[in-house]
Amino acid sequence: MKKSIIAVLAILMIVLVAMPGFSQAKLKVLFMPGVADPFYFTMEKGIKAAADKAGVDLTVAEYPKAWGPENQIPILQATIARGKFDLLLIAPTSNEALKAPLKAIYDKGTEIITVDTFLGDGDYSKKSDYNFPLSYIGSDNELGGKQMAEQLAKLVGEKGKVFVEATNPDASSVQGRVKGFKAGVAEFPKMQLVGVEWCQDIQQKAQEQTLAALQKDKDIVGIFGLNVFSAQGATQAVINAGLSGAVKMCLWDATLDNIANLKKGNADLVLAQKPGEMGALGIEWGVKYLKDKKNVKVPKKVIPGFEFFTRENASSPAMQPFIYQ
């Protein structure tokens, strides 16, 4: 009799599990941002909204207070040590130094999607020591850098000296933007790139470096601020030097500060990435794959586009969703 009851219960359990809507263990997802800044805060919002919609259990790791693998890796490893995750969304703060730590996490059963930045050269389709992530979801930074050079060329009449205030040379996103900008400037024979400085994601350092460049070379007519802190610091340097309007400013990342400076005439163009969309796509593709690995092929690259803010469209209702919050 007892055996019969146990058999019936077992059959009922199998039927229930197979039924749509039966409560199963939630997928566990970890988001590991690159640094505490408006870009990643906006990405987190997109991730949270998509996670709620997908019904997954989301953990957001502590935000590193400064950029770099020496700051990110300890937080990542400590968070991973506290529990098992099915999926990790991470913005690697170095395309080389994060390879081994992420491979160790992957080897223990966690799928990985890199967002905003990537490992190696970002080509996860070829045989390499970094082809284990499911996908890279982020901007085409090289294309964006080239487009910024083209926009700055228009602003300066395709001639004169230009300067780049950059951030971290070992971040894939930064490498792409600098490479693209250099290629873009090279297409204009009367333009000259006179310097690239690295602020290490410190806004005050970006301000100081830009001011020093302006004092060294008073013929600079345009500046490309390459990310949140480098753009904001470079703009403040131009304001402090009394050169707003005279030195044309193309800024990467649509922070509230950058948009405010655009409206005030302290900047001329602001490129908006789509961090919220990047995060949401990371959840969507990761969950699809985890739920049906046999039939879901995740694209090795997913590239949301850009939006460009000018003084003419900065107050347009259609552009407001692209401002980082």
C-alpha positions as YAML, in Angstrom:
chain: A
units: angstrom
residues:
- id: 1
  name: MET
  ca: [0.00, 0.00, 0.00]
- id: 2
  name: LYS
  ca: [2.77, 2.42, 0.98]
- id: 3
  name: LYS
  ca: [4.61, 1.66, -2.26]
- id: 4
  name: SER
  ca: [1.47, 2.42, -4.25]
- id: 5
  name: ILE
  ca: [1.02, 5.78, -2.52]
- id: 6
  name: ILE
  ca: [4.65, 6.71, -3.11]
- id: 7
  name: ALA
  ca: [4.33, 5.77, -6.78]
- id: 8
  name: VAL
  ca: [1.19, 7.89, -7.18]
- id: 9
  name: LEU
  ca: [2.85, 10.86, -5.49]
- id: 10
  name: ALA
  ca: [5.89, 10.51, -7.73]
- id: 11
  name: ILE
  ca: [3.70, 10.53, -10.84]
- id: 12
  name: LEU
  ca: [1.81, 13.59, -9.59]
- id: 13
  name: MET
  ca: [5.09, 15.41, -9.00]
- id: 14
  name: ILE
  ca: [6.28, 14.66, -12.53]
- id: 15
  name: VAL
  ca: [2.99, 15.93, -13.97]
- id: 16
  name: LEU
  ca: [3.12, 19.10, -11.88]
- id: 17
  name: VAL
  ca: [6.68, 19.89, -12.87]
- id: 18
  name: ALA
  ca: [5.73, 19.51, -16.52]
- id: 19
  name: MET
  ca: [2.77, 21.85, -16.18]
- id: 20
  name: PRO
  ca: [3.22, 25.45, -17.44]
- id: 21
  name: GLY
  ca: [3.57, 27.91, -14.59]
- id: 22
  name: PHE
  ca: [4.75, 25.33, -12.06]
- id: 23
  name: SER
  ca: [7.05, 27.07, -9.58]
- id: 24
  name: GLN
  ca: [10.64, 26.13, -10.23]
- id: 25
  name: ALA
  ca: [13.86, 27.48, -8.79]
- id: 26
  name: LYS
  ca: [14.57, 30.97, -10.15]
- id: 27
  name: LEU
  ca: [17.63, 31.55, -12.27]
- id: 28
  name: LYS
  ca: [20.25, 33.49, -10.35]
- id: 29
  name: VAL
  ca: [21.97, 36.38, -12.12]
- id: 30
  name: LEU
  ca: [24.87, 38.57, -10.94]
- id: 31
  name: PHE
  ca: [25.66, 42.01, -12.34]
- id: 32
  name: MET
  ca: [29.23, 43.20, -11.82]
- id: 33
  name: PRO
  ca: [29.60, 46.86, -12.91]
- id: 34
  name: GLY
  ca: [32.87, 48.53, -13.87]
- id: 35
  name: VAL
  ca: [32.79, 51.59, -11.62]
- id: 36
  name: ALA
  ca: [30.34, 53.83, -9.78]
- id: 37
  name: ASP
  ca: [29.19, 56.27, -12.48]
- id: 38
  name: PRO
  ca: [25.95, 57.32, -14.23]
- id: 39
  name: PHE
  ca: [26.56, 54.96, -17.16]
- id: 40
  name: TYR
  ca: [26.52, 51.84, -14.98]
- id: 41
  name: PHE
  ca: [23.72, 53.13, -12.76]
- id: 42
  name: THR
  ca: [21.63, 53.45, -15.92]
- id: 43
  name: MET
  ca: [22.69, 49.98, -17.05]
- id: 44
  name: GLU
  ca: [21.59, 48.59, -13.69]
- id: 45
  name: LYS
  ca: [18.12, 50.06, -14.19]
- id: 46
  name: GLY
  ca: [17.80, 48.26, -17.51]
- id: 47
  name: ILE
  ca: [19.02, 45.02, -15.96]
- id: 48
  name: LYS
  ca: [16.59, 45.27, -13.03]
- id: 49
  name: ALA
  ca: [13.60, 45.94, -15.27]
- id: 50
  name: ALA
  ca: [14.45, 42.99, -17.52]
- id: 51
  name: ALA
  ca: [15.17, 40.72, -14.53]
- id: 52
  name: ASP
  ca: [11.78, 41.55, -12.98]
- id: 53
  name: LYS
  ca: [10.06, 40.82, -16.28]
- id: 54
  name: ALA
  ca: [11.91, 37.51, -16.69]
- id: 55
  name: GLY
  ca: [11.34, 36.48, -13.06]
- id: 56
  name: VAL
  ca: [14.99, 35.90, -12.24]
- id: 57
  name: ASP
  ca: [16.78, 36.41, -8.95]
- id: 58
  name: LEU
  ca: [19.17, 39.36, -9.47]
- id: 59
  name: THR
  ca: [22.18, 40.29, -7.34]
- id: 60
  name: VAL
  ca: [24.04, 43.55, -8.00]
- id: 61
  name: ALA
  ca: [27.62, 43.45, -6.76]
- id: 62
  name: GLU
  ca: [29.14, 46.34, -4.88]
- id: 63
  name: TYR
  ca: [30.19, 49.11, -7.25]
- id: 64
  name: PRO
  ca: [33.98, 49.57, -7.40]
- id: 65
  name: LYS
  ca: [34.86, 53.07, -6.23]
- id: 66
  name: ALA
  ca: [37.59, 53.34, -8.88]
- id: 67
  name: TRP
  ca: [38.20, 51.73, -12.26]
- id: 68
  name: GLY
  ca: [40.61, 48.83, -12.64]
- id: 69
  name: PRO
  ca: [40.99, 45.06, -12.16]
- id: 70
  name: GLU
  ca: [42.64, 45.62, -8.80]
- id: 71
  name: ASN
  ca: [39.35, 47.11, -7.61]
- id: 72
  name: GLN
  ca: [36.88, 44.92, -9.51]
- id: 73
  name: ILE
  ca: [38.34, 41.43, -9.10]
- id: 74
  name: PRO
  ca: [38.24, 41.26, -5.25]
- id: 75
  name: ILE
  ca: [34.58, 42.38, -5.23]
- id: 76
  name: LEU
  ca: [33.69, 39.89, -7.95]
- id: 77
  name: GLN
  ca: [35.41, 36.97, -6.26]
- id: 78
  name: ALA
  ca: [33.95, 37.77, -2.84]
- id: 79
  name: THR
  ca: [30.43, 37.97, -4.29]
- id: 80
  name: ILE
  ca: [30.82, 34.73, -6.25]
- id: 81
  name: ALA
  ca: [32.10, 32.98, -3.11]
- id: 82
  name: ARG
  ca: [28.81, 33.73, -1.31]
- id: 83
  name: GLY
  ca: [26.59, 31.82, -3.72]
- id: 84
  name: LYS
  ca: [26.12, 30.00, -7.02]
- id: 85
  name: PHE
  ca: [25.01, 32.06, -10.03]
- id: 86
  name: ASP
  ca: [23.66, 30.81, -13.34]
- id: 87
  name: LEU
  ca: [24.63, 33.95, -15.25]
- id: 88
  name: LEU
  ca: [27.15, 36.74, -14.79]
- id: 89
  name: LEU
  ca: [26.82, 40.07, -16.58]
- id: 90
  name: ILE
  ca: [30.11, 41.92, -16.24]
- id: 91
  name: ALA
  ca: [31.92, 44.93, -17.64]
- id: 92
  name: PRO
  ca: [35.55, 43.74, -17.50]
- id: 93
  name: THR
  ca: [37.81, 46.57, -16.38]
- id: 94
  name: SER
  ca: [40.71, 45.10, -18.35]
- id: 95
  name: ASN
  ca: [40.58, 43.04, -21.52]
- id: 96
  name: GLU
  ca: [43.58, 41.01, -20.32]
- id: 97
  name: ALA
  ca: [43.57, 40.91, -16.50]
- id: 98
  name: LEU
  ca: [39.99, 39.61, -16.26]
- id: 99
  name: LYS
  ca: [40.57, 36.59, -18.52]
- id: 100
  name: ALA
  ca: [41.77, 34.16, -15.85]
- id: 101
  name: PRO
  ca: [39.35, 35.17, -13.07]
- id: 102
  name: LEU
  ca: [36.37, 34.95, -15.42]
- id: 103
  name: LYS
  ca: [37.50, 31.62, -16.89]
- id: 104
  name: ALA
  ca: [37.66, 30.19, -13.35]
- id: 105
  name: ILE
  ca: [34.07, 31.34, -12.72]
- id: 106
  name: TYR
  ca: [32.91, 29.93, -16.05]
- id: 107
  name: ASP
  ca: [34.59, 26.58, -15.37]
- id: 108
  name: LYS
  ca: [32.49, 26.23, -12.20]
- id: 109
  name: GLY
  ca: [29.26, 26.46, -14.17]
- id: 110
  name: THR
  ca: [28.37, 30.14, -14.54]
- id: 111
  name: GLU
  ca: [27.58, 31.46, -18.02]
- id: 112
  name: ILE
  ca: [29.09, 34.88, -18.77]
- id: 113
  name: ILE
  ca: [28.04, 37.82, -20.93]
- id: 114
  name: THR
  ca: [30.33, 40.85, -21.09]
- id: 115
  name: VAL
  ca: [28.57, 44.21, -21.29]
- id: 116
  name: ASP
  ca: [30.13, 47.54, -22.36]
- id: 117
  name: THR
  ca: [33.66, 46.10, -22.41]
- id: 118
  name: PHE
  ca: [35.05, 42.77, -23.59]
- id: 119
  name: LEU
  ca: [37.93, 40.33, -23.21]
- id: 120
  name: GLY
  ca: [40.79, 40.15, -25.69]
- id: 121
  name: ASP
  ca: [39.71, 41.65, -29.01]
- id: 122
  name: GLY
  ca: [36.06, 40.88, -28.35]
- id: 123
  name: ASP
  ca: [35.80, 38.16, -30.99]
- id: 124
  name: TYR
  ca: [34.36, 35.25, -29.01]
- id: 125
  name: SER
  ca: [33.70, 33.23, -32.18]
- id: 126
  name: LYS
  ca: [37.32, 32.21, -32.75]
- id: 127
  name: LYS
  ca: [39.49, 29.76, -30.84]
- id: 128
  name: SER
  ca: [41.27, 31.61, -28.04]
- id: 129
  name: ASP
  ca: [41.75, 31.74, -24.29]
- id: 130
  name: TYR
  ca: [38.88, 34.22, -23.98]
- id: 131
  name: ASN
  ca: [36.13, 32.75, -26.18]
- id: 132
  name: PHE
  ca: [34.06, 31.35, -23.29]
- id: 133
  name: PRO
  ca: [31.61, 34.28, -22.81]
- id: 134
  name: LEU
  ca: [28.26, 33.81, -24.53]
- id: 135
  name: SER
  ca: [28.36, 37.29, -26.04]
- id: 136
  name: TYR
  ca: [29.63, 40.86, -25.95]
- id: 137
  name: ILE
  ca: [26.77, 43.33, -25.67]
- id: 138
  name: GLY
  ca: [27.89, 46.92, -26.04]
- id: 139
  name: SER
  ca: [28.79, 49.78, -28.35]
- id: 140
  name: ASP
  ca: [30.91, 49.67, -31.48]
- id: 141
  name: ASN
  ca: [33.46, 51.95, -29.84]
- id: 142
  name: GLU
  ca: [35.79, 52.19, -32.81]
- id: 143
  name: LEU
  ca: [32.93, 53.34, -35.01]
- id: 144
  name: GLY
  ca: [31.84, 55.81, -32.35]
- id: 145
  name: GLY
  ca: [35.35, 57.25, -32.06]
- id: 146
  name: LYS
  ca: [35.52, 57.73, -35.82]
- id: 147
  name: GLN
  ca: [32.12, 59.41, -35.88]
- id: 148
  name: MET
  ca: [33.21, 61.78, -33.11]
- id: 149
  name: ALA
  ca: [36.27, 62.75, -35.17]
- id: 150
  name: GLU
  ca: [34.01, 63.44, -38.14]
- id: 151
  name: GLN
  ca: [31.64, 65.55, -36.04]
- id: 152
  name: LEU
  ca: [34.51, 67.51, -34.50]
- id: 153
  name: ALA
  ca: [35.96, 68.10, -37.98]
- id: 154
  name: LYS
  ca: [32.70, 69.73, -39.04]
- id: 155
  name: LEU
  ca: [32.74, 71.96, -35.97]
- id: 156
  name: VAL
  ca: [36.32, 73.19, -36.54]
- id: 157
  name: GLY
  ca: [36.07, 73.61, -40.31]
- id: 158
  name: GLU
  ca: [38.14, 70.46, -40.97]
- id: 159
  name: LYS
  ca: [41.37, 72.12, -39.85]
- id: 160
  name: GLY
  ca: [43.39, 72.81, -36.73]
- id: 161
  name: LYS
  ca: [44.81, 71.01, -33.72]
- id: 162
  name: VAL
  ca: [42.66, 68.66, -31.66]
- id: 163
  name: PHE
  ca: [43.23, 66.89, -28.35]
- id: 164
  name: VAL
  ca: [41.82, 63.76, -26.67]
- id: 165
  name: GLU
  ca: [41.20, 63.43, -22.96]
- id: 166
  name: ALA
  ca: [40.96, 59.65, -22.46]
- id: 167
  name: THR
  ca: [40.70, 57.41, -19.44]
- id: 168
  name: ASN
  ca: [42.12, 53.86, -19.08]
- id: 169
  name: PRO
  ca: [44.37, 52.44, -21.82]
- id: 170
  name: ASP
  ca: [43.70, 48.77, -20.97]
- id: 171
  name: ALA
  ca: [39.90, 48.98, -21.32]
- id: 172
  name: SER
  ca: [38.57, 47.61, -24.62]
- id: 173
  name: SER
  ca: [36.00, 50.39, -24.99]
- id: 174
  name: VAL
  ca: [38.63, 53.09, -24.57]
- id: 175
  name: GLN
  ca: [41.06, 51.41, -26.96]
- id: 176
  name: GLY
  ca: [38.36, 51.32, -29.63]
- id: 177
  name: ARG
  ca: [37.36, 54.97, -29.20]
- id: 178
  name: VAL
  ca: [40.95, 56.21, -29.41]
- id: 179
  name: LYS
  ca: [41.70, 54.03, -32.43]
- id: 180
  name: GLY
  ca: [38.55, 55.17, -34.21]
- id: 181
  name: PHE
  ca: [39.16, 58.83, -33.43]
- id: 182
  name: LYS
  ca: [42.72, 58.67, -34.74]
- id: 183
  name: ALA
  ca: [41.49, 57.02, -37.95]
- id: 184
  name: GLY
  ca: [38.84, 59.69, -38.33]
- id: 185
  name: VAL
  ca: [41.23, 62.60, -37.84]
- id: 186
  name: ALA
  ca: [43.62, 61.05, -40.39]
- id: 187
  name: GLU
  ca: [40.96, 61.55, -43.07]
- id: 188
  name: PHE
  ca: [41.28, 65.34, -42.73]
- id: 189
  name: PRO
  ca: [44.73, 66.49, -43.93]
- id: 190
  name: LYS
  ca: [44.47, 69.90, -42.27]
- id: 191
  name: MET
  ca: [43.66, 68.46, -38.84]
- id: 192
  name: GLN
  ca: [46.32, 67.38, -36.37]
- id: 193
  name: LEU
  ca: [45.94, 65.26, -33.23]
- id: 194
  name: VAL
  ca: [48.37, 66.86, -30.75]
- id: 195
  name: GLY
  ca: [47.90, 64.61, -27.75]
- id: 196
  name: VAL
  ca: [46.07, 61.85, -25.88]
- id: 197
  name: GLU
  ca: [46.08, 61.91, -22.08]
- id: 198
  name: TRP
  ca: [44.83, 59.25, -19.65]
- id: 199
  name: CYS
  ca: [42.96, 60.36, -16.53]
- id: 200
  name: GLN
  ca: [42.40, 56.85, -15.07]
- id: 201
  name: ASP
  ca: [38.70, 57.69, -14.64]
- id: 202
  name: ILE
  ca: [39.47, 60.57, -12.25]
- id: 203
  name: GLN
  ca: [37.59, 63.72, -13.19]
- id: 204
  name: GLN
  ca: [39.96, 66.12, -11.40]
- id: 205
  name: LYS
  ca: [42.93, 64.56, -13.18]
- id: 206
  name: ALA
  ca: [41.14, 64.97, -16.53]
- id: 207
  name: GLN
  ca: [40.58, 68.63, -15.73]
- id: 208
  name: GLU
  ca: [44.23, 69.17, -14.84]
- id: 209
  name: GLN
  ca: [45.53, 67.32, -17.91]
- id: 210
  name: THR
  ca: [43.26, 69.24, -20.28]
- id: 211
  name: LEU
  ca: [44.21, 72.58, -18.76]
- id: 212
  name: ALA
  ca: [47.90, 71.69, -19.12]
- id: 213
  name: ALA
  ca: [47.34, 70.76, -22.78]
- id: 214
  name: LEU
  ca: [45.57, 74.08, -23.45]
- id: 215
  name: GLN
  ca: [48.39, 76.02, -21.80]
- id: 216
  name: LYS
  ca: [51.05, 74.07, -23.71]
- id: 217
  name: ASP
  ca: [49.38, 74.46, -27.09]
- id: 218
  name: LYS
  ca: [47.20, 77.55, -27.41]
- id: 219
  name: ASP
  ca: [46.22, 76.56, -30.97]
- id: 220
  name: ILE
  ca: [43.98, 73.67, -29.86]
- id: 221
  name: VAL
  ca: [40.58, 74.19, -31.47]
- id: 222
  name: GLY
  ca: [38.77, 71.01, -30.50]
- id: 223
  name: ILE
  ca: [38.67, 68.38, -27.76]
- id: 224
  name: PHE
  ca: [37.20, 64.89, -27.57]
- id: 225
  name: GLY
  ca: [36.24, 63.89, -24.01]
- id: 226
  name: LEU
  ca: [36.21, 60.13, -24.20]
- id: 227
  name: ASN
  ca: [33.99, 58.94, -21.32]
- id: 228
  name: VAL
  ca: [31.98, 60.18, -18.33]
- id: 229
  name: PHE
  ca: [34.79, 61.52, -16.15]
- id: 230
  name: SER
  ca: [37.23, 62.52, -18.90]
- id: 231
  name: ALA
  ca: [34.48, 64.44, -20.71]
- id: 232
  name: GLN
  ca: [33.25, 66.21, -17.59]
- id: 233
  name: GLY
  ca: [36.78, 67.07, -16.46]
- id: 234
  name: ALA
  ca: [37.86, 68.31, -19.89]
- id: 235
  name: THR
  ca: [34.79, 70.52, -20.17]
- id: 236
  name: GLN
  ca: [35.42, 72.08, -16.79]
- id: 237
  name: ALA
  ca: [39.00, 72.84, -17.81]
- id: 238
  name: VAL
  ca: [37.80, 74.67, -20.93]
- id: 239
  name: ILE
  ca: [35.26, 76.62, -18.86]
- id: 240
  name: ASN
  ca: [37.92, 77.57, -16.30]
- id: 241
  name: ALA
  ca: [40.26, 78.70, -19.10]
- id: 242
  name: GLY
  ca: [37.56, 80.98, -20.49]
- id: 243
  name: LEU
  ca: [37.54, 79.12, -23.80]
- id: 244
  name: SER
  ca: [33.94, 77.89, -23.97]
- id: 245
  name: GLY
  ca: [32.74, 78.24, -27.54]
- id: 246
  name: ALA
  ca: [36.22, 78.95, -28.87]
- id: 247
  name: VAL
  ca: [37.35, 75.36, -28.26]
- id: 248
  name: LYS
  ca: [34.80, 72.93, -29.68]
- id: 249
  name: MET
  ca: [33.86, 70.06, -27.37]
- id: 250
  name: CYS
  ca: [32.62, 66.61, -28.41]
- id: 251
  name: LEU
  ca: [31.71, 64.57, -25.33]
- id: 252
  name: TRP
  ca: [31.10, 60.84, -24.97]
- id: 253
  name: ASP
  ca: [28.31, 59.77, -22.55]
- id: 254
  name: ALA
  ca: [25.03, 61.57, -22.01]
- id: 255
  name: THR
  ca: [25.29, 62.38, -18.31]
- id: 256
  name: LEU
  ca: [23.16, 65.12, -16.78]
- id: 257
  name: ASP
  ca: [26.31, 67.27, -16.46]
- id: 258
  name: ASN
  ca: [27.28, 66.82, -20.10]
- id: 259
  name: ILE
  ca: [23.78, 67.62, -21.32]
- id: 260
  name: ALA
  ca: [23.64, 70.69, -19.06]
- id: 261
  name: ASN
  ca: [26.94, 71.94, -20.48]
- id: 262
  name: LEU
  ca: [25.66, 71.33, -24.01]
- id: 263
  name: LYS
  ca: [22.58, 73.48, -23.33]
- id: 264
  name: LYS
  ca: [24.74, 76.22, -21.76]
- id: 265
  name: GLY
  ca: [27.06, 76.37, -24.78]
- id: 266
  name: ASN
  ca: [30.04, 74.82, -22.98]
- id: 267
  name: ALA
  ca: [29.89, 71.75, -25.23]
- id: 268
  name: ASP
  ca: [28.88, 71.22, -28.85]
- id: 269
  name: LEU
  ca: [27.97, 67.54, -29.17]
- id: 270
  name: VAL
  ca: [27.22, 64.67, -26.78]
- id: 271
  name: LEU
  ca: [27.19, 61.02, -27.82]
- id: 272
  name: ALA
  ca: [24.74, 58.83, -25.91]
- id: 273
  name: GLN
  ca: [25.34, 55.13, -25.60]
- id: 274
  name: LYS
  ca: [22.44, 52.91, -24.58]
- id: 275
  name: PRO
  ca: [23.47, 51.33, -21.26]
- id: 276
  name: GLY
  ca: [19.93, 50.45, -20.19]
- id: 277
  name: GLU
  ca: [19.37, 48.57, -23.42]
- id: 278
  name: MET
  ca: [22.73, 46.80, -23.09]
- id: 279
  name: GLY
  ca: [21.77, 45.53, -19.64]
- id: 280
  name: ALA
  ca: [18.29, 44.47, -20.66]
- id: 281
  name: LEU
  ca: [19.63, 42.58, -23.68]
- id: 282
  name: GLY
  ca: [22.12, 40.80, -21.43]
- id: 283
  name: ILE
  ca: [19.28, 39.48, -19.28]
- id: 284
  name: GLU
  ca: [17.08, 38.59, -22.25]
- id: 285
  name: TRP
  ca: [19.71, 36.62, -24.16]
- id: 286
  name: GLY
  ca: [21.15, 35.00, -21.04]
- id: 287
  name: VAL
  ca: [17.76, 33.80, -19.81]
- id: 288
  name: LYS
  ca: [16.75, 32.51, -23.26]
- id: 289
  name: TYR
  ca: [19.95, 30.48, -23.44]
- id: 290
  name: LEU
  ca: [19.73, 29.09, -19.92]
- id: 291
  name: LYS
  ca: [16.14, 27.97, -20.45]
- id: 292
  name: ASP
  ca: [16.74, 26.28, -23.82]
- id: 293
  name: LYS
  ca: [20.42, 25.73, -24.52]
- id: 294
  name: LYS
  ca: [19.82, 23.24, -27.30]
- id: 295
  name: ASN
  ca: [17.75, 25.59, -29.45]
- id: 296
  name: VAL
  ca: [19.01, 29.09, -28.62]
- id: 297
  name: LYS
  ca: [22.09, 30.45, -30.36]
- id: 298
  name: VAL
  ca: [23.23, 33.68, -28.73]
- id: 299
  name: PRO
  ca: [24.87, 36.20, -31.12]
- id: 300
  name: LYS
  ca: [28.55, 36.61, -30.27]
- id: 301
  name: LYS
  ca: [28.11, 40.39, -30.57]
- id: 302
  name: VAL
  ca: [25.02, 42.52, -29.96]
- id: 303
  name: ILE
  ca: [25.60, 46.19, -30.76]
- id: 304
  name: PRO
  ca: [23.04, 48.85, -29.79]
- id: 305
  name: GLY
  ca: [23.54, 52.10, -31.70]
- id: 306
  name: PHE
  ca: [24.25, 55.67, -30.62]
- id: 307
  name: GLU
  ca: [22.25, 58.87, -30.33]
- id: 308
  name: PHE
  ca: [23.78, 62.32, -30.79]
- id: 309
  name: PHE
  ca: [22.69, 65.29, -28.71]
- id: 310
  name: THR
  ca: [23.06, 68.81, -30.11]
- id: 311
  name: ARG
  ca: [21.83, 72.10, -28.69]
- id: 312
  name: GLU
  ca: [18.98, 71.91, -31.20]
- id: 313
  name: ASN
  ca: [17.61, 68.57, -30.00]
- id: 314
  name: ALA
  ca: [18.79, 68.46, -26.37]
- id: 315
  name: SER
  ca: [15.37, 69.46, -25.00]
- id: 316
  name: SER
  ca: [13.38, 67.30, -27.40]
- id: 317
  name: PRO
  ca: [11.08, 64.82, -25.62]
- id: 318
  name: ALA
  ca: [12.26, 62.11, -28.01]
- id: 319
  name: MET
  ca: [15.85, 62.48, -26.76]
- id: 320
  name: GLN
  ca: [15.18, 62.45, -23.01]
- id: 321
  name: PRO
  ca: [15.18, 58.62, -22.64]
- id: 322
  name: PHE
  ca: [18.83, 58.60, -23.77]
- id: 323
  name: ILE
  ca: [20.08, 60.75, -20.89]
- id: 324
  name: TYR
  ca: [21.83, 58.70, -18.20]
- id: 325
  name: GLN
  ca: [20.07, 58.72, -14.85]
...
